[in-house]
Amino acid sequence: MLKAVILVGGPSKGTRFRPLSLDIPKPLFPVAGLPIIQHHIRACVSVKGLKEILLIGYYPAKDLQEFIQSMIQEYKINIRYLQEFMALGTAGGMYHFRDQIRSGNPEAFFVMNGDVCADFPLVEMLSFHKCRPQNALITVMATEATRQQACNYGCIVMDKETHEITHYVEKPSTFVSTLVNCGVYVFSLEIFQIMAEIFNRKNQEYYNCEEVMNGSAEESGRIRLEQEVLGPLAATGRAFVMHTTKWWSQLKTAGAAIYANRHYLQLYKSLNPELLKTDTQATTLPDVYIHPTADVHSTAVLGPNVSIAANAVIGPGARIKESIVLEAAVIGDHSLVLHSIIGRRSQIGAWSRVEGTPNDPNPNKPFAKMDNSPLFNKLGRLNPSITIVGCSVTVPDEIVLLNSIVLPYKELTRSFKNEIIL
């Protein structure tokens, strides 16, 4: 019997994902027509013998309740949300709910960060983990990054013959390795013994500390998986790495959603081609996802790499490319939407142009990943990126919106370029 844990974080996380996370929890933001963590759940369901999926985070339970119920009905698997009383770190939540994870005595359990997108090779990871020595505690999924970008991730040095992790550093200040941690793991239950030692040591340090330090009590309950568990396990013969060449990306910023959308749509062609089937008479250039309840005019042109959500309306002559149109949004007649995300219930007027700048990985650099660039450059100006229209925004007819971010509930009166409309 197997289980899976998905770490979803909480409302204080995902700030770089705003304004898309202002009206919906980041894990539920739809990419390629499905909430981000539904892609994780779909991957888990494909693993034979996996009986339960646990979501761990500190969002209010009501924020995820409806989603979880719909997932249980759709996939016929037990899914539960375990709410942390505060942010406990990437391993603290697992240790806090260790009895829930160990219940039923699973032979192993997957752990997946909720902000990664990938063609998850979970079956291969499980087989790899089972082939390791009997005392193996963890298998880490890893991929290659460029030498310059690797320092933005957890860097792994491994023994090429045994696949053992010999050295691990989280976001090093100098170059360590181009092999980086993907935030997807297989654990044996004995990992909780290691976490217990860390937890007890931190609590002992707290009670032995003579000085009263603000926030130290909260810190004693936090356990960081990468720095406090994975790092010390390196070179012990109990931590291993499975290298993958399949697609993987982080989803830290709103701009990364368009990139992830494209790759998930490509995966649908081989894994779920039924999701790309549409009844529309409109012209579509692969790959395009259209929700069955969306209303798309026959003269519209969609694609490549477009997702249209439920109850969206696409008017006559509209052209949409490399974009995500969210629930109940309206794209007016003959309007143009390029490299953009249109929020829920927003309206784009006729003959308007909404356009962003893609910030995809450099195709000429092998193993290049998304650059999570800061919002502003050193001169204090907005870095060119995709255009984001928040929920319930009105863009009048014949307006041009370029490389801009519009916060929710705004009604524009003129054109904007390289601006944040607060």
C-alpha positions in Angstrom: 0.0 0.0 0.0 1.2 3.5 -0.9 0.3 7.1 0.0 1.1 10.5 -1.4 1.6 13.8 0.3 1.1 17.1 -1.6 2.6 20.2 0.1 0.3 23.1 -0.8 1.6 25.9 1.4 -0.6 28.7 2.6 -2.0 32.2 1.9 1.3 33.9 3.0 3.0 31.9 0.2 2.6 32.5 -3.5 2.9 36.3 -3.2 4.9 36.3 -6.5 1.9 34.7 -8.1 -0.3 37.7 -7.4 -2.7 39.0 -8.6 -3.8 35.5 -9.8 -3.8 34.2 -6.2 -5.9 37.1 -4.8 -9.2 35.5 -5.6 -8.2 31.8 -5.5 -5.6 29.7 -3.6 -2.5 29.3 -5.8 -2.8 25.4 -5.8 -6.2 25.7 -7.4 -5.2 28.1 -10.2 -6.1 26.3 -13.5 -3.3 25.5 -15.9 -4.3 23.7 -19.1 -7.9 23.6 -17.8 -7.2 21.9 -14.5 -6.1 23.2 -11.1 -2.4 23.0 -10.6 -2.6 20.2 -8.0 -5.1 18.2 -10.0 -2.2 17.4 -12.3 -0.4 16.0 -9.2 -3.5 14.0 -8.2 -3.8 12.6 -11.7 -0.2 11.4 -11.6 -0.8 9.8 -8.2 -3.9 8.0 -9.3 -1.9 6.3 -12.1 0.3 4.5 -9.5 -1.0 1.0 -8.7 -1.6 0.5 -5.0 -1.8 4.1 -4.0 -4.7 4.3 -1.7 -4.7 7.8 -0.2 -3.6 11.4 -1.0 -3.0 13.9 1.8 -2.8 17.6 1.1 -0.8 19.4 3.8 -0.8 23.2 4.2 -2.2 26.1 6.2 -4.9 27.4 3.9 -8.3 27.5 5.7 -10.0 24.2 5.1 -13.0 25.9 3.5 -10.8 27.1 0.7 -10.1 23.6 -0.5 -13.2 21.7 0.7 -15.2 21.9 -2.6 -12.1 21.0 -4.7 -11.3 17.9 -2.6 -14.9 16.6 -2.7 -14.9 17.0 -6.5 -11.6 15.1 -6.8 -12.8 12.3 -4.6 -15.9 11.9 -6.8 -13.9 12.0 -10.0 -11.0 9.7 -9.1 -12.6 7.5 -6.5 -9.7 7.8 -4.2 -9.4 8.9 -0.6 -8.2 12.5 -0.4 -7.9 14.5 2.8 -6.6 18.0 3.7 -4.5 18.3 6.9 -4.4 21.9 8.0 -1.3 23.1 9.9 -1.9 25.5 12.8 0.9 27.6 11.4 3.6 27.4 8.7 5.7 24.4 9.8 8.1 24.2 6.9 8.4 21.7 4.1 9.1 18.8 6.6 7.4 20.2 9.7 3.9 19.5 8.4 4.8 16.0 7.5 6.2 15.3 11.0 3.2 17.0 12.7 0.8 14.7 10.8 3.1 11.6 10.8 0.5 9.4 12.4 -1.9 10.2 9.5 0.8 9.3 7.0 1.9 6.1 8.8 -1.7 4.9 9.3 -2.2 1.7 7.4 1.5 1.0 7.3 2.3 2.1 3.7 5.5 0.6 2.3 6.5 4.1 1.1 4.9 7.5 0.3 5.4 10.1 -2.3 5.9 13.8 -1.4 5.3 16.5 -4.0 5.7 20.2 -3.8 2.5 21.9 -4.9 4.3 24.6 -7.0 6.0 22.3 -9.4 4.7 21.2 -12.8 6.0 18.1 -14.6 5.5 14.9 -16.4 5.7 13.2 -13.1 7.5 9.8 -13.4 6.1 8.4 -10.2 5.9 4.8 -11.3 9.6 4.9 -12.3 10.6 6.6 -9.1 8.9 3.9 -7.0 10.7 1.1 -8.9 14.0 3.0 -8.6 13.4 3.4 -4.8 12.6 -0.3 -4.3 15.9 -1.2 -6.0 18.0 0.8 -3.6 19.6 -0.7 -0.5 17.1 -1.8 2.3 18.1 1.1 4.5 17.4 3.7 1.9 15.2 6.5 3.3 14.6 8.8 0.4 14.7 9.0 -3.4 14.9 12.5 -4.9 13.7 13.3 -8.4 16.4 15.5 -10.1 17.0 17.2 -13.5 19.7 19.2 -15.2 19.8 23.0 -15.1 22.3 25.4 -16.7 25.4 26.2 -14.6 24.1 29.8 -14.1 20.6 28.8 -13.1 21.5 25.8 -10.9 22.3 28.1 -7.9 18.6 29.0 -7.8 17.7 25.4 -6.8 18.8 22.7 -4.4 22.0 21.3 -6.0 22.9 17.6 -5.8 26.2 15.8 -6.2 25.7 12.1 -6.8 27.8 9.0 -7.2 27.2 8.0 -10.8 27.4 4.3 -10.1 25.2 3.9 -7.0 23.1 7.1 -7.5 23.7 7.9 -3.9 23.6 11.6 -2.9 27.1 12.5 -1.7 26.5 16.3 -1.2 23.5 18.5 -1.1 23.2 22.3 -0.8 20.0 24.4 -1.1 20.5 27.4 -3.3 24.2 27.7 -2.9 26.1 31.0 -3.3 28.7 29.3 -5.6 28.5 26.6 -8.2 28.0 23.1 -6.8 26.3 21.0 -9.5 24.0 21.3 -12.5 21.9 18.4 -11.1 18.9 20.1 -9.2 16.2 19.0 -6.9 12.7 18.8 -8.5 10.7 18.8 -5.2 9.4 15.3 -5.8 10.4 12.5 -3.5 9.7 8.9 -2.4 10.2 8.3 1.3 10.4 5.2 3.5 8.5 5.4 6.8 11.8 5.4 8.7 12.3 9.0 7.7 10.2 10.0 10.6 12.9 8.8 13.0 15.3 11.3 11.4 12.6 14.1 11.7 12.0 13.2 15.3 15.7 13.6 16.1 15.6 17.0 14.4 12.4 18.1 16.2 13.7 16.9 19.6 17.1 18.6 19.1 15.5 22.0 18.2 13.1 21.8 21.1 16.0 21.0 23.5 17.9 24.0 22.1 14.9 26.2 22.7 14.4 25.1 26.3 18.2 25.3 27.0 18.4 28.8 25.6 18.9 31.3 28.3 17.9 34.3 26.2 14.3 34.9 25.3 14.2 35.3 21.5 11.1 36.5 19.7 9.6 33.8 17.5 12.0 31.1 18.7 9.1 29.0 19.9 7.5 28.9 16.5 10.9 28.2 14.8 11.5 25.2 17.1 8.5 23.5 15.4 9.6 24.2 11.9 11.6 21.6 10.0 13.0 22.4 6.5 13.1 19.3 4.4 15.9 20.5 2.1 18.3 22.0 4.6 17.7 20.0 7.8 16.8 16.5 6.4 18.2 16.1 2.9 21.5 18.0 3.5 22.6 15.9 6.5 21.5 12.6 4.9 23.9 13.2 2.0 26.9 10.7 2.0 25.2 8.5 4.6 24.2 5.8 2.1 20.5 6.4 2.8 19.6 9.2 0.2 19.5 8.6 -3.5 18.7 10.5 -6.7 16.7 9.5 -9.8 17.7 11.6 -12.7 14.9 12.4 -15.2 15.0 14.0 -18.6 11.2 14.5 -18.7 9.7 18.0 -18.6 9.8 19.8 -15.2 9.3 23.4 -14.2 8.6 25.4 -11.1 5.5 27.6 -10.9 6.7 30.5 -8.7 5.4 33.4 -10.8 2.4 34.2 -12.8 4.5 34.3 -16.0 5.4 30.7 -15.5 1.8 29.7 -15.8 1.8 30.3 -19.6 4.9 28.1 -20.0 3.4 25.3 -17.8 0.1 25.6 -19.8 1.9 24.9 -23.0 3.7 21.8 -21.7 0.7 20.3 -20.0 -1.3 20.7 -23.3 1.5 18.9 -25.1 1.3 16.1 -22.5 -2.4 15.8 -23.1 -1.7 14.6 -26.7 -0.1 11.4 -25.5 -1.7 10.9 -22.1 -5.2 12.4 -22.3 -6.1 13.3 -26.0 -9.8 13.5 -25.0 -9.1 16.7 -23.2 -8.0 18.4 -26.5 -11.2 17.4 -28.3 -13.6 20.3 -28.9 -17.0 20.7 -30.5 -16.3 24.2 -31.6 -16.4 25.4 -35.3 -13.7 27.9 -34.6 -10.3 27.6 -36.1 -7.9 26.0 -33.6 -4.1 25.6 -33.9 -2.7 22.9 -31.7 -2.8 22.6 -28.8 -6.0 24.1 -27.4 -8.2 23.2 -24.4 -11.8 24.5 -24.4 -14.1 23.7 -21.6 -17.4 22.2 -22.8 -19.4 25.2 -21.3 -17.4 27.8 -23.1 -19.0 29.8 -25.9 -16.6 30.2 -28.8 -17.7 31.9 -32.0 -17.1 30.0 -35.2 -15.0 32.9 -36.7 -12.6 33.1 -33.7 -9.0 31.7 -34.1 -7.4 30.0 -31.1 -3.9 28.7 -30.5 -1.4 27.5 -30.3 -1.3 26.8 -26.6 -4.5 28.3 -25.4 -6.8 27.3 -22.5 -10.4 28.5 -22.3 -12.2 27.9 -19.0 -15.8 27.3 -18.1 -18.5 29.7 -19.3 -16.0 32.0 -21.0 -17.3 33.8 -24.1 -15.0 34.3 -27.2 -16.5 36.8 -29.7 -16.5 36.9 -33.5 -13.1 37.4 -35.1 -11.2 37.2 -31.8 -7.6 36.0 -32.0 -6.1 34.3 -28.9 -2.5 32.8 -28.8 -0.3 31.5 -25.9 -2.8 32.6 -23.3 -5.2 31.4 -20.5 -8.7 32.7 -20.4 -10.3 32.0 -17.0 -13.9 31.3 -16.0 -16.7 33.5 -17.3 -14.3 36.0 -19.0 -15.5 37.7 -22.1 -13.3 38.4 -25.1 -14.9 40.9 -27.3 -15.3 41.0 -31.1 -12.1 41.1 -33.1 -9.9 41.6 -30.0 -6.4 40.2 -29.8 -5.0 38.4 -26.8 -1.3 37.3 -26.9 0.9 35.9 -24.1 -1.7 36.9 -21.4 -3.9 35.7 -18.6 -7.4 37.0 -18.5 -9.0 36.8 -15.1 -12.4 35.5 -14.0 -15.4 37.5 -15.1 -13.2 40.1 -16.8 -14.3 41.7 -20.1 -12.0 42.6 -23.0 -13.7 45.1 -25.3 -14.1 44.9 -29.1 -11.0 45.6 -31.2 -8.8 45.8 -28.1 -5.3 44.4 -27.9 -3.9 42.6 -24.8 -0.3 41.5 -25.2 2.5 40.4 -23.0 6.2 39.4 -23.5 7.0 35.7 -23.1 9.8 34.9 -20.7 10.4 31.3 -21.6 13.7 29.5 -21.1 16.3 30.1 -23.7 15.8 27.4 -26.4 19.4 27.6 -27.4 20.7 26.6 -24.0 20.4 22.9 -23.1 18.6 22.3 -19.8 17.6 26.0 -19.4 14.8 26.6 -16.9 12.3 29.4 -16.4 14.0 32.6 -15.0 11.9 33.8 -12.1 12.8 37.4 -12.7 12.0 40.1 -10.2 9.0 42.3 -11.0 11.1 45.4 -11.3 14.6 45.9 -12.8 17.4 47.9 -11.1 16.0 51.1 -12.5 12.7 50.5 -10.8 10.9 49.8 -14.1 8.6 46.9 -14.7 10.4 44.0 -16.3 8.7 42.9 -19.6 6.5 39.9 -18.9 3.1 38.4 -19.7 0.1 40.7 -19.3 -2.1 39.7 -16.4 -5.7 41.0 -16.1 -7.1 40.3 -12.6 -10.6 39.1 -11.9 -13.7 41.4 -12.8 -11.7 43.9 -14.8 -13.3 45.8 -17.6 -11.1 46.8 -20.6 -13.2 49.1 -23.0 -13.3 48.9 -26.7 -10.2 49.8 -28.8 -7.8 49.8 -25.8 -4.2 48.6 -26.0 -2.7 46.8 -22.9 1.0 45.9 -23.2 3.2 44.2 -20.7 1.0 45.3 -17.8 -0.6 43.9 -14.6 -4.1 44.9 -13.8 -5.3 44.2 -10.2 -8.9 43.0 -9.7 -12.1 45.1 -10.0 -10.6 47.8 -12.2 -12.3 49.6 -15.1 -9.7 51.0 -17.5 -10.3 54.2 -19.3 -7.2 54.4 -21.5 -4.3 52.3 -22.9 -1.4 51.2 -20.8 2.2 50.0 -21.4 4.6 48.5 -18.9 2.5 49.5 -15.9 0.9 48.0 -12.8 -2.7 49.4 -12.5 -3.5 49.4 -8.8 
